[in-house]
């Protein structure tokens, strides 16, 4: 940023503009702009930032100022921030918290980051089943300052802290004052174990449209709640990771413009090298059919056309199946239904491309006499190869995610470039084998 603009950045950025431009500013400008805000505006901005940005901003502030900002965060948000900080600095930030919050944050840090326990807020509204509605409302008012960010429902717990039911605030306000909470609570409720994966948890939110879901341990003791706000970040994170894997790169754990070039190369080099090695098999396959290419050079003209069609159809299939798996639309037991659909789809798509390919060859032959006396056989070879290659690509692309899931890997690892590379090699074999059968006695 030019020096004359840098000097005025704090003066001309409102909180909304600053939040929008945050990732475009250098650290010094972020800190200067943040300090220029009033305390209420700065608090709103700080709470709107992601955990990584909060951590970077906090580390840029002088140590005496960090305590008030750390204590502004709910325990689950505080745990997220701590996880973004280098290990050697974590204890210093934890020491800024009060004893109760520090214990809560340490408890959350003991869970895996992508489990329900690692996402939950240990502070929630709780009432007893034997309370009257009037007593519970009075009790809720006393709890409000501590659980302001988690006031979605009131959870009904017994003396052993086991979850017995849930009651909405609307239902409490609509009930008569002398009714017992046990009379108005809902006992048929959605709850999740501490170790449920965040992806499965996000599907529950999508299915039941809840504002919060309680988290319980194996004995039914309530440990906390996961809110819709928490899960929005999870959905974005999971979708980003899957898209990056499908694109053939390792997941990037920082914004694109802020990750170093060295780290970017490291993330992309592994997959790219693996795909390159895989593509060398294409040259091996071409070498195996060298004699056929020498006798019928016209076959070489259609190699890119045929193998790219197979790779593209495979990439389509694997992307559709991976997304269906992520949304819970397809499970491992559905593999046979998927393969049947993809066989029909592959044949249909193959015949469409075969018709286009054959038409193109016949048209060029009529206009330019490009393909020699046996152009009809060449057209038939290309058409038949396209049907076979596209069918093979769709089947391979749809089945690889199932195979990886069965082996315990992330289905997104069957990335589109990987499927395309695999189909390239096998596509050549299909193409030249078809050419041998169709052109034998003519060009071969």
C-alpha positions in Angstrom: 0.0 0.0 0.0 1.4 3.5 -0.9 2.8 5.5 2.1 0.2 8.3 1.6 -2.6 5.9 1.8 -1.1 4.0 4.8 -1.0 7.2 6.9 -4.8 7.8 6.4 -6.1 4.2 6.6 -7.1 4.5 10.2 -9.0 7.8 9.5 -11.2 6.6 6.6 -12.1 3.0 7.5 -15.4 2.5 9.4 -15.8 -0.8 11.3 -17.8 -2.3 8.5 -15.1 -1.3 5.9 -12.3 -2.4 8.1 -13.9 -5.9 8.5 -14.3 -6.2 4.7 -10.8 -5.0 4.0 -9.1 -6.9 6.9 -7.4 -9.5 4.7 -6.1 -6.9 2.3 -4.3 -4.8 5.0 -0.8 -5.4 6.3 -0.6 -6.2 10.1 0.6 -2.7 10.9 -2.5 -1.1 9.2 -4.8 -3.6 10.9 -3.5 -2.7 14.3 -3.6 1.1 13.6 -7.2 0.9 12.3 -8.3 -1.2 15.2 -6.9 1.2 17.7 -8.7 4.1 16.0 -12.1 2.6 16.7 -14.1 3.3 19.8 -14.2 0.5 22.4 -17.8 -0.7 21.5 -16.8 -0.6 17.8 -13.6 -2.4 18.5 -15.4 -5.1 20.5 -17.9 -5.7 17.7 -15.1 -6.0 15.2 -13.0 -8.3 17.4 -15.9 -10.7 17.9 -16.6 -10.6 14.1 -13.1 -11.8 13.2 -12.2 -15.4 12.8 -10.1 -17.2 15.4 -6.9 -16.9 13.4 -7.3 -13.2 12.9 -8.2 -12.7 16.5 -5.1 -14.5 17.5 -2.9 -12.4 15.2 -4.4 -9.2 16.4 -4.1 -10.2 20.1 -0.4 -11.0 19.6 0.2 -7.6 18.0 -1.3 -5.8 21.1 0.9 -4.9 24.0 0.7 -7.6 26.8 -1.2 -5.3 29.3 -4.0 -4.9 26.8 -4.6 -8.5 26.0 -6.4 -9.5 29.2 -9.6 -7.5 28.5 -9.9 -8.9 24.9 -9.3 -12.5 26.0 -12.0 -12.2 28.7 -14.4 -10.8 26.0 -14.6 -14.3 24.4 -16.9 -17.2 25.3 -14.9 -20.3 26.3 -15.4 -22.1 23.0 -14.3 -19.1 21.0 -11.3 -18.7 23.4 -10.3 -22.3 22.8 -10.5 -21.7 19.0 -8.2 -18.7 19.4 -5.7 -20.6 21.6 -5.5 -23.4 19.0 -4.4 -20.8 16.4 -1.5 -19.6 18.6 2.0 -21.1 18.6 2.3 -23.7 21.5 5.0 -21.7 23.3 2.6 -18.7 23.7 -0.5 -20.5 24.7 0.2 -20.7 28.5 0.7 -16.9 28.6 -2.7 -16.2 27.1 -4.4 -18.8 29.2 -3.0 -17.2 32.3 -5.0 -14.0 31.4 -8.3 -15.8 32.0 -10.1 -16.2 35.3 -9.9 -19.5 37.0 -13.3 -20.8 35.9 -12.9 -19.8 32.3 -9.4 -21.2 32.2 -10.6 -24.6 33.4 -13.4 -24.6 30.8 -11.0 -23.7 28.0 -8.5 -26.4 29.1 -11.3 -28.9 29.1 -12.3 -27.9 25.5 -8.7 -28.1 24.4 -8.6 -31.7 25.5 -11.0 -32.7 22.8 -10.1 -33.1 19.1 -10.6 -29.9 17.2 -13.1 -31.4 14.8 -15.2 -33.3 17.4 -18.5 -32.0 18.9 -16.6 -31.6 22.3 -14.1 -29.3 20.7 -16.8 -27.1 19.2 -19.2 -26.9 22.1 -19.7 -24.0 24.5 -19.7 -25.3 28.1 -21.9 -22.5 29.3 -25.6 -23.0 28.7 -28.9 -22.2 30.4 -29.9 -24.9 32.9 -33.0 -25.5 35.0 -34.3 -28.3 37.3 -37.4 -30.3 36.4 -39.0 -29.7 39.8 -38.9 -25.9 39.4 -42.0 -23.9 38.7 -42.1 -21.8 35.6 -42.0 -18.7 37.7 -38.9 -19.9 39.6 -37.1 -21.0 36.4 -37.7 -17.6 34.7 -36.2 -15.8 37.8 -33.3 -18.3 37.7 -32.7 -17.6 34.0 -32.4 -13.9 34.7 -29.6 -14.6 37.1 -27.8 -16.8 34.6 -28.2 -14.4 31.7 -24.9 -12.4 32.2 -22.8 -15.5 32.1 -24.5 -17.3 29.2 -25.6 -14.3 27.1 -24.2 -15.9 23.9 -25.9 -19.3 24.5 -29.5 -18.4 25.3 -31.3 -20.6 22.8 -33.1 -23.1 25.0 -33.2 -24.0 28.7 -31.9 -27.5 29.3 -33.4 -29.5 32.1 -30.9 -31.4 34.2 -31.3 -33.7 37.2 -29.1 -33.4 40.3 -26.5 -35.6 38.6 -26.3 -33.1 35.7 -27.9 -35.7 33.3 -29.9 -34.2 30.5 -33.7 -34.9 30.9 -35.3 -32.5 28.5 -35.3 -29.1 26.9 -37.8 -26.2 27.0 -37.9 -23.1 24.7 -38.1 -19.7 26.2 -41.3 -19.1 24.3 -42.9 -22.1 26.0 -41.8 -20.9 29.4 -43.3 -17.5 28.9 -46.5 -19.0 27.6 -46.9 -21.4 30.5 -48.7 -20.6 33.8 -46.4 -19.5 36.6 -47.2 -22.4 38.9 -46.6 -25.2 36.3 -43.6 -27.4 36.8 -40.8 -27.4 34.2 -41.2 -31.1 33.9 -44.7 -30.5 32.6 -43.7 -28.2 29.8 -40.3 -29.6 28.8 -39.7 -31.7 25.7 -38.1 -35.1 26.4 -37.8 -36.2 22.8 -34.8 -34.2 21.8 -31.7 -34.3 19.6 -28.4 -34.7 21.5 -24.9 -35.8 20.3 -21.9 -37.5 21.9 -18.8 -35.6 22.6 -16.8 -37.4 19.9 -19.2 -36.9 17.0 -17.4 -35.6 14.0 -18.1 -32.0 13.0 -19.2 -33.1 9.5 -21.9 -35.4 10.9 -22.9 -32.7 13.3 -23.3 -30.2 10.5 -25.7 -32.6 8.8 -27.8 -32.7 12.0 -28.2 -29.0 12.0 -29.1 -29.0 8.3 -31.7 -31.7 8.9 -33.4 -30.5 12.0 -32.9 -26.7 11.6 -32.0 -26.2 15.3 -30.3 -23.2 16.9 -28.3 -25.3 19.2 -27.7 -29.0 20.0 -26.7 -30.4 23.4 -23.5 -32.5 23.8 -23.5 -35.3 26.3 -21.0 -37.9 27.6 -21.5 -41.6 27.6 -23.4 -41.5 30.9 -25.8 -38.8 29.6 -24.2 -35.9 31.6 -24.6 -32.7 29.7 -21.2 -31.1 28.8 -22.2 -28.1 26.6 -24.0 -27.0 23.5 -22.9 -26.5 19.9 -24.7 -23.5 18.3 -25.6 -22.7 14.7 -23.0 -20.0 14.7 -20.3 -22.5 15.5 -21.4 -24.9 12.7 -21.5 -22.2 10.0 -17.7 -22.0 10.3 -17.4 -25.8 10.2 -19.4 -26.1 7.0 -17.2 -23.4 5.4 -14.1 -25.1 6.6 -15.2 -28.6 5.4 -16.4 -27.4 2.0 -13.1 -25.5 1.5 -11.0 -28.5 2.4 -13.0 -30.8 0.1 -12.8 -28.4 -2.8 -9.0 -28.1 -2.4 -8.6 -31.9 -2.3 -10.8 -32.3 -5.3 -8.6 -29.8 -7.1 -5.6 -31.9 -6.4 -3.8 -30.0 -3.6 -3.3 -30.6 0.1 -5.7 -28.5 2.3 -4.4 -25.0 2.8 -4.9 -23.9 6.4 -4.6 -20.1 5.8 -6.2 -17.5 3.5 -4.7 -17.7 0.0 -3.0 -14.3 0.0 -1.5 -14.9 3.5 0.1 -18.3 3.0 3.8 -18.1 2.1 4.9 -19.1 -1.4 7.1 -21.9 0.1 4.1 -23.3 2.0 2.0 -23.0 -1.1 4.5 -25.0 -3.1 4.7 -27.6 -0.4 0.9 -28.0 -0.4 0.7 -28.4 -4.2 3.9 -30.2 -5.1 3.1 -33.6 -3.6 -0.1 -34.2 -5.5 1.4 -32.6 -8.7 4.4 -34.8 -8.6 2.2 -37.9 -8.0 0.0 -36.9 -10.9 3.0 -36.3 -13.1 4.4 -39.7 -12.3 1.0 -41.2 -13.1 0.9 -39.4 -16.5 4.3 -40.9 -17.4 2.4 -44.1 -17.7 0.6 -42.5 -20.6 3.9 -42.2 -22.4 4.5 -45.9 -21.6 1.2 -46.9 -23.1 1.8 -44.8 -26.2 5.2 -46.5 -26.6 3.5 -49.9 -26.4 1.2 -49.0 -29.3 4.1 -47.4 -31.3 3.8 -49.8 -34.2 0.0 -49.1 -34.6 0.7 -45.3 -34.5 3.4 -45.7 -37.1 1.1 -47.6 -39.5 -1.9 -45.3 -38.9 -0.6 -41.9 -38.0 -4.2 -40.6 -38.2 -4.9 -42.4 -34.9 -2.6 -40.0 -33.0 -4.7 -37.1 -34.0 -7.6 -38.3 -31.8 -5.6 -39.3 -28.7 -6.2 -36.0 -26.8 -9.9 -36.1 -27.8 -10.5 -39.6 -26.6 -8.6 -39.6 -23.3 -9.7 -36.1 -22.3 -13.3 -37.1 -22.7 -12.8 -40.1 -20.3 -11.0 -37.9 -17.8 -13.7 -35.2 -17.9 -16.5 -37.8 -17.4 -14.6 -39.4 -14.5 -14.1 -36.0 -12.9 -17.8 -35.2 -13.2 -18.7 -38.5 -11.6 -16.3 -38.3 -8.7 -17.3 -34.7 -7.9 -21.0 -35.6 -7.8 -20.4 -38.7 -5.7 -18.1 -36.9 -3.2 -20.6 -34.1 -2.8 -23.5 -36.6 -2.3 -21.4 -38.3 0.4 -20.7 -35.1 2.1 -24.4 -34.2 2.2 -25.3 -37.7 3.5 -27.3 -38.5 0.3 -25.2 -41.5 -0.5 -23.7 -44.1 1.9 -21.3 -47.0 1.5 -24.2 -49.5 1.1 -25.5 -47.5 -1.9 -22.5 -48.3 -4.1 -24.4 -50.8 -6.3 -27.2 -48.2 -6.9 -24.6 -45.6 -7.8 -22.7 -47.9 -10.2 -25.9 -48.9 -12.0 -26.8 -45.2 -12.5 -23.3 -44.4 -13.7 -23.3 -47.2 -16.2 -26.5 -45.9 -17.8 -25.2 -42.3 -17.6 -21.8 -43.3 -19.0 -23.4 -45.1 -22.0 -25.7 -42.2 -22.6 -22.9 -39.6 -22.4 -20.6 -41.8 -24.5 -23.1 -42.1 -27.3 -23.7 -38.4 -27.3 -19.9 -37.7 -27.6 -19.5 -40.5 -30.2 -22.2 -39.0 -32.4 -20.5 -35.6 -32.1 -17.0 -37.1 -32.8 -18.2 -39.1 -35.8 -20.0 -36.1 -37.2 -16.9 -34.0 -36.9 -14.7 -36.5 -38.7 -17.2 -37.0 -41.5 -17.7 -33.3 -42.0 -14.0 -32.6 -42.1 -13.5 -35.4 -44.6 -16.2 -34.0 -46.8 -14.7 -30.5 -46.7 -11.0 -31.1 -46.6 -10.4 -34.8 -47.4 -8.3 -35.0 -44.2 -8.5 -38.6 -43.1 -7.8 -40.7 -46.2 -9.7 -43.6 -47.8 -10.6 -45.4 -44.6 -12.1 -42.3 -42.9 -15.4 -44.2 -42.2 -13.5 -46.9 -40.2 -11.5 -44.2 -38.4 -14.8 -42.5 -37.5 -16.2 -45.8 -36.2 -13.0 -46.4 -34.2 -13.2 -43.0 -32.5 -16.9 -43.3 -31.8 -16.6 -46.8 -30.3 -13.6 -45.7 -28.2 -15.5 -42.7 -26.9 -18.3 -44.9 -25.7 -15.9 -47.2 -23.9 -13.7 -44.5 -22.4 -16.5 -42.3 -21.2 -18.3 -45.4 -19.7 -15.0 -46.4 -18.0 -14.4 -42.9 -16.7 -17.8 -42.5 -15.1 -17.6 -45.9 -13.4 -14.1 -45.4 -12.1 -14.9 -41.8 -11.0 -18.0 -42.9 -9.1 -16.4 -45.9 -7.4 -13.1 -44.4 -6.2 -14.8 -42.4 -3.4 -16.5 -45.5 -2.2 -13.3 -47.4 -2.2 -11.5 -44.7 -0.3 -14.3 -44.4 2.3 -14.3 -48.2 2.8 -10.5 -48.0 3.4 -11.0 -45.2 6.0 -9.7 -42.3 3.8 -11.4 -39.1 2.9 -13.3 -39.6 -0.3 -12.3 -36.1 -1.4 -8.8 -37.5 -1.8 -10.0 -39.2 -5.0 -9.5 -35.8 -6.6 -10.6 -35.0 -10.1 -7.0 -34.7 -11.4 -6.2 -38.2 -10.0 -9.2 -39.7 -11.7 -8.4 -38.0 -14.9 -4.8 -39.3 -14.8 -6.0 -42.8 -14.1 -8.5 -42.7 -17.0 -5.9 -41.2 -19.4 -3.8 -44.3 -19.1 -6.6 -46.8 -19.4 -8.3 -44.7 -22.1 -5.3 -45.2 -24.4 -5.5 -48.9 -23.9 -9.2 -48.9 -24.8 -8.6 -46.6 -27.8 -5.8 -48.6 -29.4 -7.4 -51.9 -28.6 -10.6 -50.7 -30.4 -8.5 -49.5 -33.3 -6.9 -52.9 -33.7 -10.3 -54.6 -33.8 -11.9 -52.1 -36.2 -8.9 -51.2 -38.5 -7.4 -54.7 -38.7 -6.9 -55.5 -42.4 -7.4 -51.9 -43.4 -4.9 -49.5 -41.9 -3.5 -52.0 -39.4 
